[in-house]
Amino acid sequence: MRDITLKQIAETLGISITTVSKALKNYPDVSPKTRKAVLDLAQSLSYTPNSFAVNLRTKESRTIGLIIPEVVHHFFSNVINGIIDEAEKNGYLVIILQSNESLELEKKQVELLMNKRVDGIIMSLSNESNDDEHLKEILRKEVPFVMFDKISKLIPCSKVIINDQKAAFNAVEHLIQKGCRKIAHIRGPVNPQNAIDRFLGYKKALDKNNIPFDSKLVYTCKNVTFDEGVEFAKRIAAEHPDVDGIFVITDLVAVGVLAHFNEVGINIPEQVKVIGFSNWFMSQVITPKLSTVDQPSFEMGVHSFKLLLEEINTKKELHSFHPRTIELETEIIERESTSES
């Protein structure tokens, strides 16, 4: 069954296409009788506007693209909720794409969204991202663009971030204040800026407290998984049994650390204290409950959409837009994995 067109409605009623269009849009210069006839027929024929034609005429799709590394991750699912919540308030739909931490897939998804002529793109980069050319193409085509969490400092677009270096510094200092002197770090992959900044924050906290940095105490995740947490916990226990504190890149990996230590009878927090990052819901249900850095993920989503909408509306009015960066605050959540009380 083919889609019903304005022309078919007009021919059936013996009126012009313009009159049909005006009646559907409730223009005041169409008589109530004609408007009712048009609306009744449109409803009986299940008429829906041709969105592609509307997009061509208005030059906007009322859709935005969102590219994230993982959908099932607690942090990103909360960001999605924040973006969708704000988008719906403003009459926008969100196309969600998952890069699976793949640079090649990320590039294809950027191209797809631009070909779909979305009104803007929000993105958190994949762990493999070390090539900015596809991001520069977004800017060259003047598509409104916002990055959050995993960003590139080389791309002049709006961003919503936390101060990862400061948050990591505070997490490690929390361990030091609890008496830890030999602190390992399970870090993220080498490319993402947030993993780099958290590693730098770890080093700065050691330096400030006159604790020598030892590269042998740094373990690098490839995929940032629970299983890597288990594996690195085994290695830390075997290679550095005197480690008394561990700062972990995310709660997911930290839960793997706790699981292994629980299994082999390493007492937390008496023998070793552990702090994670992101305040994942699992951090509150595992035993012992995991101390962590609270990352305001829902708010990050809300602010990301608001920044994108600001750019969309500014460019629609043919004004120049100046990118802005919003930095959200984090907070240390102390739980049983670092507290002996």
C-alpha positions, 0 to 999 in steps of 0.5 A, spaced: 500 500 500 503 506 497 503 512 502 497 517 501 499 524 498 496 531 499 495 531 491 490 525 492 487 528 498 486 534 494 483 530 488 478 527 492 475 533 495 476 537 489 480 542 492 488 545 491 494 542 494 495 548 498 488 548 501 489 541 504 496 543 506 493 549 510 488 545 513 492 540 516 496 546 519 490 549 522 491 555 518 486 561 519 484 562 512 481 555 511 474 555 513 472 550 518 468 546 514 473 545 509 478 543 515 474 538 517 473 535 511 480 534 510 482 532 517 476 527 516 479 524 510 486 524 512 484 520 518 480 515 514 486 514 509 491 514 515 495 520 512 502 521 515 506 527 512 512 525 508 518 527 513 523 527 508 519 532 504 518 536 510 526 536 512 528 538 505 523 544 506 525 546 513 532 544 512 531 540 519 530 533 521 528 534 528 533 528 530 540 528 533 545 522 532 548 519 539 555 515 538 557 512 544 562 506 545 557 501 549 550 501 550 549 496 556 555 500 560 551 503 567 555 510 565 553 511 558 546 508 559 545 514 564 548 519 559 543 516 554 537 517 559 539 524 560 540 526 553 533 523 551 529 526 557 532 533 554 531 531 547 523 529 548 522 536 552 524 539 545 521 535 540 527 531 538 528 524 536 535 521 538 538 516 533 543 511 538 549 508 535 554 504 538 561 504 536 563 498 540 570 501 542 572 501 534 575 507 530 573 504 524 565 503 526 565 510 529 568 513 522 562 509 519 557 511 524 559 519 523 558 518 515 551 515 516 549 520 521 551 526 516 548 522 510 542 522 514 542 529 515 541 529 522 541 536 526 547 535 530 551 529 533 553 528 540 559 523 541 563 519 546 570 517 543 572 509 542 578 507 546 581 506 539 580 513 537 587 516 535 585 519 528 581 526 528 579 526 521 572 524 521 571 529 527 574 534 523 569 533 517 563 534 522 566 541 523 567 542 516 560 541 514 558 545 520 554 540 523 553 542 530 557 537 535 558 536 542 563 531 545 562 528 552 567 524 557 572 521 552 574 527 548 579 530 543 582 536 546 584 537 539 577 538 536 574 545 537 567 543 539 563 544 545 564 539 550 561 536 557 567 533 561 569 532 568 576 534 571 578 527 570 585 528 573 583 532 579 578 526 580 583 521 580 588 525 584 582 526 590 581 518 589 588 516 590 589 522 596 583 518 599 587 512 599 593 515 602 589 519 608 586 512 609 594 510 611 596 507 604 603 507 602 604 502 596 598 504 591 597 500 585 593 503 579 589 499 574 588 504 568 585 505 562 587 504 555 593 508 552 588 513 547 582 515 551 584 522 554 580 520 560 584 514 562 591 519 561 588 524 565 586 519 571 593 516 570 596 523 571 592 524 577 594 518 580 601 520 579 600 527 582 597 525 588 603 520 589 608 526 588 604 531 593 605 526 598 612 524 597 610 517 595 615 514 589 612 513 583 613 505 580 611 503 573 611 496 575 605 498 580 601 500 573 596 495 570 593 497 563 586 495 561 585 493 554 578 492 554 576 495 561 572 489 563 570 485 569 575 479 567 581 484 567 579 486 574 580 479 576 586 478 572 590 484 575 588 482 582 591 476 581 597 479 578 598 484 584 597 479 589 602 475 586 607 480 584 606 485 589 603 482 596 605 488 600 600 493 596 595 496 600 591 500 596 589 500 589 585 505 584 581 502 579 579 506 572 572 504 573 567 500 578 566 494 573 574 493 573 574 494 581 568 489 582 573 484 578 578 486 583 574 485 589 571 478 587 578 475 586 580 478 593 574 475 596 575 468 593 582 468 595 581 470 602 585 477 601 581 482 607 578 488 604 579 493 607 584 491 612 589 488 607 588 492 601 583 498 600 580 499 593 577 505 590 573 505 583 570 510 579 563 512 576 559 510 582 556 504 578 550 501 581 554 494 582 558 498 587 553 498 592 551 491 592 558 487 592 561 485 598 564 489 601 561 495 598 566 499 593 568 506 595 568 510 588 568 517 585 561 519 583 560 521 576 554 525 574 552 521 568 545 523 567 547 531 568 552 530 563 547 527 558 542 533 559 548 538 559 550 535 552 543 536 549 543 543 551 549 545 548 547 541 542 541 545 542 544 552 543 549 551 537 543 548 533 539 554 534 544 559 534 546 557 527 539 556 525 539 564 526 545 565 522 549 567 528 556 565 529 557 560 534 563 559 539 564 552 543 563 552 550 566 547 555 562 545 561 565 541 567 561 538 572 563 536 579 565 529 582 565 527 589 568 521 593 563 516 595 566 512 601 564 505 602 566 499 606 572 498 601 576 503 604 573 504 611 575 500 617 570 503 621 
